[in-house]
Amino acid sequence: MHKQAAILFFTLALLLPSVSFAAAPSAPQTSVIAALRATLHSLLAELASLQRQLAASVAASASDPPPASPAAPPLHARPTDSLYVTGGLGYDISFNTKAYPSIPFDFAVIGVSGGKAFVDNARLASEFSWSHFASRVRPTIYMNINAPYGSTVAGHIGSPRTCPGVTDSSQAVAAANGEPSACEGYNYGYNAAKHAYAYAQANNVTAPLWWLDVEEANSWSATTTVNDATIQGAIDYLNAQDVRVGIYSVPYMWRQIAGTDFAPTQTLNTRAESTPTWFPIGITREVTALNACLTSDSFITGSPVWIIQYESSSTAVDQNISC
């Protein structure tokens, strides 16, 4: 079984670099690429099956002396409710994307925000329309989120929850120099999502899944409970619109911003749902990103990994593999 898995993985390593997306393919090349990708997905599924069999074999012989070779990395089961196709190639684009990637591809995630909460991506409508045509599955959305600091605080921390001491005038003060409470953070996140959702609707953009982009480049409180409440507020608003929410972050950034124990909750149609995650692994090859799908842990305990982001070079547009 080790030999079979090795042969499959070697085959993946040979196939993946051969499929280039640097330029728009011709019609014959498109059919060849489609055939290669179909073969790749089949090989990936067989590799996952072999790894599961291997894991079961190792568990059954736990009392035997340990093997001389290193243990296989743990296999993470594919999330059964993912909206994406296993092993699909996708791109994320937003307000700062300089050029569209070559088509076709499997999926796209489009930024609704212009880099921070309450700032809009002026290119949303055109980018969503293009990705809807170019990708094989319905595009999804991501929005930037941050804690309540700066000029966007005024008018956005007074509801839906009633926070002690918050009045119309105090919101203006908070915008200038105040330190937000968790209650104010919740309201801010809720209203940031409300603003982004309304902007998307005005541009005829809808999606069943939105991602929250949680990164250190934006403003966050030194108090993680404020940040956690901000994130949860955004999730709650989107859930109320029947939209599921995932989290994009860098694992160490997530721990810094949200803490190590925070696990966002969400409910759709009275049913509790897990919060899928999406994270980058840097400049690497597609085969490495595929392997990360099988072996990487989510930065949120108990949450599935749905997407791995990577770059094929330091100047390339962000590429993604769906797990």
N, C-alpha and C positions, 0 to 999 in steps of 0.2 A: 504493500500500500504506500509506503514511503516513496518507492520508485515511481508509482503511478502519479502521485502528487508532484514529484519533482519534474516529471516529463510534462505535465500539464502547465506547471508554473513556467518552465523553460519555454514552452510554446507560447504562452501569454507574453513573455518578455520579447519573443521574436516578432509576434504579430503587432503588438501595440506601437512600437516605434515606426513600423512600416506604414501606418495610417496617418497621413499628413493632412493638416487642416490649414496650412499656411496660405494656400490660394484656393479660389473656387474651383472644384473639380469639374471635369468634363462629364458628359453623360455616361460613357463607358467606365470612367473612374468612379463615378457615383455608385454604379451597380457593384463594382469590385469592392468599394469601401463598405457598402451595405452588407455584402456577403461576408467580408472579414469581420464586421462588427457582430453579425449573427453568430458566426463561428466563435468569436471571442466570448459572447454572452453564454453560449453553450458550454464552453470550456470553463468559464468562471463558475457556473452552476455545478459542473461536475467536480471541480476542485473543492468547492464548499462541501459537497456530499462526501468526498474522500476525507476531508478534514474532520467532519462530524464522525465518520466511521473510525478514524484514527483516535479521536478523543474518547469514543466509547470503548475502544480496545484498550487504551491506556487505563481508563477507569476500572475496567474489569480485571486487569492484572496488577492492581495497585499493590498487592502483597508481594509481587515478584521483585527481584532486585532491580534498581533503576537502570535504564538503558545507558549505554556509553555515550550515545549522541544526545545533543540538547533536546529538551522537550519542545514540541511544536507550539507556536503562539496560540493563545486562546481564540477560538472562533466565535464571532458575534453574529447571531442569527440576523438575517435580513428582516427589517421591520415590515410586517405583513400589511400594515395600513399606509405605507408610503405612497405618495402621489407620483413618485418617479420610478422609472424602469431601472432595474439593477444593472450597474455598469454603464449607464448612459453618460454621454459627454454633454456638458452644458456650460453656459457662460453667465456671469452676472455683469450687468451694465447699468450705468446711472448717469447723473448730470455731468460727470467728468470723463466719460468714455470718449476717447478721441476718434476711434474708428470701429465700425461693426466687425465682428468676427466673420469668418467664412461660413457659408451655409452648405448643406443642412446640418443641424445638430439636434440633440435629443430634448434639451430643456433649456429654459432661460429664467433668470430671476432679475426683475427690473426694480430699480430704486425709485421710490415715490418721493423721497426727500432730497434736498439739496445739501446734504452733509450733516444736518442737525435737525432737531425737532422744530416744527413750525416753519421750516424753510422748504420750499417746493422745488422739485426737479422740473424745470420748464420744458424739458424734452420728453416728459413721461409719455404723452400720447403717441408721439412718433416712435419712440423706442418700444413701447408695448405693442403697437400695431406691427412693427417690423418683426419682433420676436414671435408674435402670434403666427405670422406667416412662415417664419424660418424654422421654428422648433416643432418637434414631433408630438409634444404634449403641451397642454395649456400652460402659459407662463404663470409664474407666481411673483409675489411682490416682497420687497424688503423696505423697511423704514428705519431711519436713524433715530435714536432715542438718547436722551441725556437727562440729568437731574435738573431741577428748577433753579437756574441761575441766569442772570442777564435780563435783557429787555423783553423776552417772551414770557416772563413770569406773570406780568400784570394781566389780570383778566382770566388766568388759567389755573389758579390754585384755590378758588372759592367754592368749587363744586366738582363732582356730585356729593362728596362728603362734607360735613360741617366740621371745620378745623378750628380749634380754640384760638381766639384772638385774630382771626383772619377777617378783614373787612376790605372794601374796595380801596381805601386809602393805604391800608397796610400792604396790599399786594404791590402797590407802586414802590413802597419802601423795600419790600423783599426783592423786587427786581433790581434795586440798586445795590444793596449790600447785605441782605438778610441771609441767615442760615436756615434752610428749609427744615420743616419737620417731616416725619414719615407720612402724616396725613396730607400735607401739602404736596409731597412727592407723588403720592397716589393720584391726587387730582390732576397734577401736571401731566403725568404719564397717560392718564385716561383722556385728557383733553388733547394731548399731542396726537394720540391715535385717532381721536375723533376728527381732528383737523386733517390728518393725512388721508383718512378714509373718505371724507367729503371731497377732498381735492381729486382723489382717484375717481370717485363717482362722477364728478363734473367733467372728467376726461374720458368717460365711458370705459374705465378700467376696472375690472372685477377679477377676483381670484379667490379660490377656496382656502388658500394658505398664504399667510404673511409671515415674514421673518423680522425680528427686531435685531438691529445691528448695534451690539453693545461693545464699544471700544474706548480705549483710554484717550483717543484724540478729542473726544468731547468732554464736557464738564461733568464731574461726578463728585458727590459728597464724600468726605472722609468717613462718614458714618454709613456703613453698608445697609442698615435698615432703611435709610432714606432711599438709597438706590434700588433696593429690593421692592419697596413700595411703588416706586416710579415704574419699574418694569411690570409689576403685577397690575397696576392701573391700566397700562396700555393693553395688556392681554385681556383684561376683563371687558374693556370696551369692544375690542375686536371679536371676542367670543359672543358678545351680545348681538353682533351683526352676522352671526353664524360663520365666523372665520376662525380657522384653527391657526395657532401661532407657534412658530419655532424660534430658536435663538441662534444668531450668528455671533461668535466671539472667538478670541484667542484664549485657550484654556487658562493661561496665567493671568490674563486681563480679567477674565470672568471671576477668578478667585479674588483678585484685588478689588474689583468693583462690587460684586455681589456677595462675596464671602464664600467659604467652603461648604456651608450647609444649606444654602438657599436653593430650593427646588420650586420653581413657579408652578402654580396649579391652573388648570383650565377646565371648563365644562361646556360642552356643546350638546344642546337638546337634552339637558339633565344628565348627560353621561360624562363622567370624568375621562379626560384624555391626557396622554403623556405629552411632554413638550420635546419635540425633536430638536436635534442640534446639528450645527454646520460649522466647521472650522477649517482653517488653513494649515498646510504643512510645508509651505515654502516652494522653492524652485526645485522641481523634480520631474520624474517621468510618469506617464499615465499608469504604468504597471505598479509603481510604488503607491500611487493614490488608491488604486484598486485593492492592493494589499492592506492599506490603512483602513479601508472599509471593513475588512474582515477581522482586523486585530485591534483597532483603536477603541479606547473607552471614551464615553461621553464625558464632557466636563460637568454635566449635571447628573448626579447619581440617579440611576434608574431610567434615564431618558435614552431613546435610541439615537444613533448617528445616522442621519439621512444623506448628508452631502459632505464630501471632502473637497476643499478648494486647493488648487495648486497652480503653479506657473511653469510653463515649459522654458521660459527664459526671463531675464530680469526686466525686459521691455514688453513682454507679452501681456495681452488682456487676461484677466483672471479666468482660468479654466476650472471646471468642477466635474467630479465623478459622483454619480448617485449610487448609494449603497443598497 
